[in-house]
């Protein structure tokens, strides 16, 4: 017998699907318009590569996100009508799917929830002109209120958040454009401090894909709402590739413009540029960016709760979600969630090989879903483990030279997951499939 999360899954009917410009494109674009994505996009990259190299890296990252991380899961979702945790049971097995991608997605969403709470708290306090440093009492209290409220809404009121998310994304889109227009005059005067173009290029690719990796695998959930392959393609190209250039490129150029217009300016993060706008508008932007982050925070809580309740149905959804919020608050209060670069590396290392293995499985099965496999698919688990080790190489006790050549590690972890799965599947490590209708 198949687990309940597979046997009780109902494919999304064609009558409930919609065009790419209604669901996939705006949903993905909203992810990239989240301030978490572009807050540190210029840190350690702009000074080494300059505007041109960094924009080229954003374009390359957008193409890689689309082809490597999004396309295969999205096609699986479109062809089957099933979400990620069901189609993933082919790559990792019916039993193995409990952990990967099932519970792993929920656990990583707690991390994203903490990152959102940390950055939103910082923006709220900066809007008031208060000290926005982590590990302070005021910071912790504001973060606690943010975590508990958004987690509760993620369980009880996600339908209202979904209706408002498009408008909140439009607010972020306009603000990003406004900051760019206010600083664009100084872009031509920006000078590269320490030229290392290849390093800058690799770091941009690492940051973008590390941020996107979980959303790429969740392409199955977006794909199940697509009518046909054209919706999958256009939704991804517009909502991912073009959105990355807009939501990453404009903030990056805004930082460059701030330096060009103000020779004494030393900031590299996006929140350091906003005060240069001046007056009431600047403080309002801090609040508006925080408000626009309500949707991502609620969705993170919702996805985490959905993962836990699906894989562990006896655990109350509200209880697991609020426990996740408390864990997220602990990460915020301890300052762990403030390190965006580390978060992006861990997320990319976790889901890079998952996307790689799923793509290999998709191709080996004739570009279709093979169906859930019995027990644990060790081909998928071994491919993931080896890819994960490659993805976290910068955290391992290895030589600095190896760490410097290891970026973008998230791409290498994907390739390891892809190649290892191909080899092990050809070697016969894939278990037999089980027909869903027989359950």
C-alpha positions, 0 to 999 in steps of 0.5 A: 500500500502507498502512503496516504500522502500519495494514495489520497492525493487528487490531481488538479483538473484541467478546468481548475487551471489558468493561463501563465500570466494569472498564476505562475508569472506573477507568483514567481515575480512576487518571490523575487520582489521580496526584499530578502532577494535583493537586500545583499545582492551588491555585497562583495559583488559590485565592488569586484565586478562592476555593473556590467559583469553583475548584470550579466551574472544576473542574466545567466543566473535567470537562465540557469534557474529556468532550465535547471531548477524549474523546468523539469519539476514544472513539467511534472506538475503540469503533466500529472496535476500532482504537487511536489511531494507526490511527483518527488516520490519517484525520485526518492521513493514512496517511503523516502518521500516523507523526508525528501522533499516532504519534511525537508521543504517544511524545515527549510521554510522555517529558515526562510520564515526566520530570514523574513522576520529578521529583515522585516524587523530591521526595516520596521525599526529603521522606519522609526529611526530606532536601533535595528541591531539584532540581539537587542530587547526591542529587536527581539520583541518586534520580531516576536510579534512579527513571527507569531502574528504572521504564522497564525495568519499563515494557518487561519487566513492564508486565503486573504493573504493570497488575494492581497499578495499581488498588490503588495508585490506591485508596491515593491515593484514600484518602490524598487523602480523609484529608488533606482530613478532617484540614484540612476544619475550616479551609475556612470560614475561608479568605479570598481574597487578591487577588480575580480570579475569571475569572483563577482560573477560566480557569487551573483549566480550562487546567491540568486540560485541559492535563493531560488532553489526551493522555489524551483523545486516547487515548480511542480506546484506551479506546474499543476496549475498550468494548462499546457507546456506553453504556460510552463515556458512563458510563466517561467521565462517572465516570472523567473528569468525577466523578474530576476533581471528587474528585481536584482538589477535595479537594486544593484544599480541603485547601490552603484548609483548611490556610490557614484552620487555620494563619494563618501558613501560606503554602504553595500546593502539595499537598506543603506541606500534608502535613507539617501532618498531623504525625508518622509519618503525614505521612512515610508519605504522602510515600512512599505517594504516590511508590509510587502514582506507579510505575504512571503512570511505567511506563505512560508508558515503556510508551506511549512505547516502544509508539509508537516501536516501532510507528512505527519497527519497526526500532528495538529497543523496549528501546533506544528506551525507555531512551533516552527515560528518559535524556532524561527524566532530563536534564529532571529533573536540569536542573529543567525537569520541575519547572515543571508549568504549562509542561508542561500548556500544551505538552501541551495545545497539542500535543493540543488541536488534534489532538482538535479536528481528529479531532472535526471529521473524525468529524462530517464523516464521519457519526460514523464512521471514514472510513478511512486517507487517502492520504499526508498529510492537510494539512487535519489538519496545518494545523489542528494547526499553527494550533491549536498556535500559539494554544496556546503564545501565553503562550510567544510574544513578545506583549503581556502583555494578550494573554497574560492574555486567552489563557487557557484557551489549550488550549480555544482551540487545540481550537476552532482545530483544529476550525474550521480542519479543517472549513473545509479539508475543505470546501475539498477538502484531504482526500485520498482514503481507502484501504480497510484490507482492500485492503492 
